[in-house]
Amino acid sequence: MSTPTIAIVGRPNVGKSTIFNRLSGERIAIVEDIPGITRDRIYAEGSWLDKKFNVIDTGGIELSDAPFMAQIRFQAEVAIEEANVIIMLTDSQSGVTNDDQMIASLLKKTKKPIILAVNKVDNPERRMDIYDFYQLGLGEPFPISGSHGIGLGDLLDAVFAALPKEDDETDNDDRIAFSLIGRPNVGKSSLVNELLGQNRVIVSDIAGTTRDAIDTDFETPDGDKFKIIDTAGIRKRGKIRETTEKYSVLRAKRAIEKSDVVLIVLNAEEGIQEQDKKVAGLAHEEGKGVVIVVNKWDTLEKDNHTMKNFEEDIRTNFQYLKYAPIVYVSAVSGQRVKMILPLITQIANNRKKRVKSSVLNEVVQDAVATNPGPTDKGRRLKIFYMSQVAINPPTFVVFVNDIELMHFSYERFLENQLRQAFDFVGTPLKVITRERT
């Protein structure tokens, strides 16, 4: 299940940033008693009763023509479009205002679940003030206090109860889901079109369960079934470039969660940027298969060292992705694009691979024989046995005599031995050390 996204929407100075900081558990949004200080959407992660969510802070919407109001309204609309559930925040001290009425009217048109919260209910006497807010037509108002943290548990219970139910079809799905992640202008759309163009058997276009993106199912002539997870979803209007830059990490995170394999698409002309490393790290942490795709390779002037130098640059910047294969392609000419789908299939199979314990421990014994465990103060690490406990990604537990003796470098050595023996190209591995009792 993908992580739900909550947008906090309301007029200026009702305490949106304070609530945002409470829900995310961090002081990320600037909190000052000045209307309109949050001009751009900011997002963070939070959790409630072991359930994770993304939360978006928005600029305040109002009727006036104050500076930046058009941009703030647009930013809030984009946040509303991306959200699964919307918290409309109001202020008990001000009562229902014309701006509240306007925002409520705007939110009703979205057809998304809306939870009405009345902030600054700091004491029991103020609870009587919430009944006026029924006139907004958004159902029961939840009294909360951002400054004191009152009522947020009830609010989050209501938010999770209102989340749309996701289809469970993916549990029994034999399609391999993959996404293309990268900054604007790296050529993701062209690459998708080329992948679909080479395999013209498009099965269906299915609207995403949680947002307006389109996930495309297709089948190759050989009968391999795939689903491309779309990372678009923001309408191309207005000042979209700035918005896309600021919001692309959250959209990428959503796509990664739904994918089996992630294509990290780089622009050969521009090289590696900081944002590339951020989204690649998300794919690795989620345990997804990874292919690094260097697009626009045909536009570079090359010599005998160009590819080698580019690979060294990638391996230096993405040290945690040493297992990820690199493909140098051109979406425009189709150069090497046909290599991508077989790689995706191989990696998806590797993520599901299981190794028999007997075979696994033969490899471990050979590894220990060539490179004995480290020692500390006269004690040597002893490895008793290893067992695979999970797939997607493959996860192994190694039982030892003393967990303190298992250095990170030796854990990495064992991982490399597993990769060499069982061909785990493209997928991360998890090696967990346990002390045998």
N, C-alpha and C positions, 0 to 999 in steps of 0.2 A: 504494500500500500504506500502510495506517495505521501509525503509530508504535507498536511493541509496548510493553507495560507490564510491568515486573518488580517484584514485591513481595518485600521482605526480611522474613522472619518468623522468630521464635525467642523463646526465653525471655529474661528481663531479663539484661543485663550480659554478653552474648556478643559484643558489638561491632557490633551492627546499624548504629548511627549512624556508626561509623567506616567501615564498608564503603560505606554510603550516600554519605558524603562523597567516598570514593575514586572511586566509579562516576560521580558527578555532576561531579567535578572541582572542587567548591566546598565550603567549610566551612559548610553550611547547618544540619545537625542539631547539636544541643548534645551534646558528648561529655564525659561525666564518669563516674567510676567509681562511680556510684550506681545501683542497680537501679531501673528504672521511671521514669527521667527523661524518656523520650519517651512522652508520654501520648497524643498525637494523631499521626495519619498526616501526614507531610510528603512532598511529591513534588518532583522536579526532573527536568531533562533531562540525558542523557549521550550519549556516542557511542563506538562501538567499530568500528575499521576502516571509517570513513565511514558506519556504520549507526547511526541515531539510536534512542534508546529513552527511555521514561519510567521512573523508578525511584521506588518508594514505601518510605519508612521507617515502620515500625510500632512501637507500644508492645509491650513484652515480655509474652508470655502465660505465666502460671504457675497452679498449682493453688490457691495460698493465697488468702485473702480480704483481701489487702492493700488499702489505700485506692486507689480508682480502678480496681481490677482488672476490674470488670464493664465499665466504659467502654473500658478498653484492649482487652479481649477483643473487644468489639463493633467497635471501630475496626479491629482486625486482621482480623476476619471480612469487613468491608466491603472492605478492601484486597485480601484474597484473592479476593473476588468480582470485583473490577475487573481483576485481573491476568491476563496471558496466560501467564506463567511465574512460578513461585514459587521463590525461593531460601530453603531452610530453613537457618538459620545455627546452628551449635553451637559448643562451646568445648572444644578439646583438653585444656585444663588441668583441667576439671571432669569430663570423661568423659560417658557417657550418663546422664542423670538421668530421674526420673519425669516431669518437665515435658517433656523432649524426647520421651519416649514418647507422652505425651498429644498434643503438637503434631503429631507424625508421623501419629498416628491421625486427627486432625482433617483434616490436609492430604490424606491418601489418599482421603477421601470427596469431595474437590472434583473429582476426575477431571481435574485440570489437570497439566501437566508440572511436576515438582518436581526441583530440583537441590539435592543435599545438600552443604553447604560446612562444613568444620571449620576454625574460626578459631583464631588464636594459635599456628599452627604456625610458630614464628619461627626454627627451626633444624632441620637434617636429623635430629637425634636424635628430635625430636618427631613425625616422620612415622610412626613405628611406632604412635603413639597413635590414628591414624585408623581402624585396622581394627575397633575396637570398635563403630564407628558403623554397620557393615553391619547390625547387629541391628535398626536402625530400619526396615529393609525399603524403603529409598528408593533403592537402587542404590549406585553407586560414590560414596564421599565424596571431595570435592575439598579437598586441604589448601591453606589460604590464610593470609596474615597481613595483616590490615587495617592494622596499625601500620607495617609495612614495605612494603606493596604487593606482596607475593609471591603468585603463583598466580592473580591476578585475570584475566589474559589467558585462561588455560585455562578458568576459570570462565565467562567471557563467551562463549567459543567454544561451550561446552556449552549455555549459555542460548539462543543463537541457533540452534543445531542442534535444540533442543527445541521451537522456536516452531511452532505449528500453521500449516500452509500455507494461505494465503488463496486464495479462488477468483479466477480472472482474468476472470470473466464481465463485470466492469464495463468492461473494455477495449473490448468490442464492444457495449456497452449503449446503447440509444437512449433510455433513460429519463433524465430530468433529476433528479439527486439534490439535494435541498435539506434544510436543517435549520433549526430554530427555536432560537435561542440567547438566553438571558436569565436573569435572577435568578429565584428562586422567587417565585411570586405575581404574575408579570407577565401570566399568562393564556396560556401556551404550549399547554397541553392543550386549553383551550377553542377556541383558534385552529385547532389541528389537527382537532378534531372538526368545526368549522364548515367548514374546507376540504374534508374528506372528505364532510360532509353535503351540500354543494352538488354534489358529484360522486360520486354514490353507486355508481359502478362500481368497487368495490374488487377488485383482481385477486388479491392474495395477501398473507399475512403471512409474511415470511421472517425466521427467526431470524438475528441478526447473526453474522458469521463469527467474531468475536473476543470477544464478550461476550453477556450475557443480554438485551440490548435487542432490540426488535422494529423492523425497518425495514418500512414499509408501502408496497407498490406500489399505484398506482391509475391509472385512465385516465379522462379527461374524455369527455363525450359527443362532443366534436369529434375525439377520437382522440389527444389529447396524452397522453404517458405520463410519469408522475412517480414518484419514490421519496422518501418522507419518512424522513430519517435520525433515528432516535429518540435522544433524549439522556437518557432515563430510565435504568433499569438498576439502581437501588438499591431494594431492597424497602422498602416503607413499614412499618417496624416500629421500636419503641423510640424513642430520642431522635434522630429522623432529621433534624430541621431543622438542627441544628448541623453534622452530618456533611455534609448536602447543601451548605450554604454553603461549607464548607471545601474540598469536593472538586469543586464544579461547574466550575471552570476546566479541570481535566484532562478531564472528560467532554465539555465543550464543544470542547476542542481535538481530541478524537477525532472528534467529529461533523463538525467543520469540515473535517478532512482527507478525509473521505469524500464531501463535498458539492461540487456545482458552484456552487450559490448559497446564501448564508447569510442568513437573516432575523434581524436584530438586533431583538429584541422589547423595547420599553420600556413602562413603566407610566406612562400620562399623569398619574395621580394623584400619583406619587412623583417624577417627573422623572428626571434622569440621575444615576446613582450611579457610584462609582469602578469597580465590577466590570463595569458595562456597557462602559466604555472599554477595559478589559483584554481582554474577549473580542472586541470589535470590532477591536482591534489585531491579534489572532490571525488573524481572517478576512482582514484587509488584507495581512498579512505572507505568508499562504499563497497570495495571488493569487486569492482566490475572489471571485465576484460577490457584491454586498451590496445588500440592501434594508433600510432602517430602518423598522420597523413600530411605530407608537405605538398601543398597545392601550388600551382603556377610555376612548376619546376621548369617548364619550357621557356619561361621569360628570362631566365638567368643566363648570363654569359659564363660558360663553364670551361674548366681545364681538367686535367687528370686528378686534381685534388679537391674539387668543389664538393662532391658528395661526401668524401671522407671528412672534410672540414665541417660540413653541416652536421654530420652525424656526431662528431665529437662535441659540437656545440649543444646538440640536443641532449646527449648523455650527461654533459656537465650540468645543464640546467634542470634536467629531470632525472636526478640520480636515483630516485625511488621508483623509476619506471624502466629499469634496465631490462625487464622481461618483455617490454612492449616492442613489437616489430615496427619498423619505419618503412613507409612506402612513399616514393617520390612520384607525384602524379601531375597531370594537367587535365582539369575538368573540361577545358575548351577543346583540346585535341583528342582527349580520351586516353592519353598515354598512361599505361599501367593501371588504369581504373579497374580493369577486369581482374586484377589481383586482389581487390578489396573483399569481395563477397566470399571467396574461398577462405581467406584469412579469418573473416568474421565467424564462419562456420567452424573452423579449426579451434578458434579460441573459445567459442561457446561450448564446444565439446570438452575442451580442457578444463573449463570451470566446473563441469559435472563429473569429471573423471574420478573414479575410486580405485585405490590401490590395495591389494590384499596385504594383510598384516605380515604374512610370512615373507613375501617379496620385499615389502617395505623394510623389514628388519635386516634382511640380507644386505640391502644397500647401506643401511646405517652401520652395520658391523664392518663392512668394507671401508666406509668413510672413517670410522674410528681407528681402524688398523693403519690407514695411511696418515691420519692426522689425529693423534690422541687428544683427549680433552684437556683443557687448560688446568693449571695447578695454582694453588694459593696456600701459602703457609704449610707446605708439605702435603696438602690434600689435593687429590686429582678428581676432576669431574668424571663420574661414571654414568654412562647411558645404559639403562636397563632395557628399555624397549620403546617403540614409537607406534602410535595408532592413529589412523585417520578417523576423525569424528564428524566431519561435515563436508559438504560441497558448496559450490557457488559463494565464495571461492573455496578451493580445497583447504581444509584446516586439519592440522596434525597436532597431537599432544605427544610430547616426549617426556618420559619419566626418568628422573635422575636421582643421584644420591644427595645432592645439595644444590638447591636452586641458585644460591649465591655464586656458585662456581661457573654458571652458564653465562659467559660473556656474550655481548651482542655480536661480536665478530664471529664467534663459533656458531651461534644460531644462524647467522648469515651463511656460514660455510655449509651447514647441514641443508639449508634451503637450496643452495646452489647444487648440492649433490642430488637432491630430489629432482631439480629441474633437468639436470643432465641425464638422469636415469629414466625419467618418465615423460619428458617433453611437455612441460607445462608452459609453453610459449604463450605470451599474451595475457596470462592471468596472474594476479597476485596470489601468494600463498601465505597462510597464517601458521606460524609454528608457536605453540604454547608450551611452556616448560612447567612441569609439575614435579613435586618431590614425592618419591614413593615412600609411603608410610609403612 
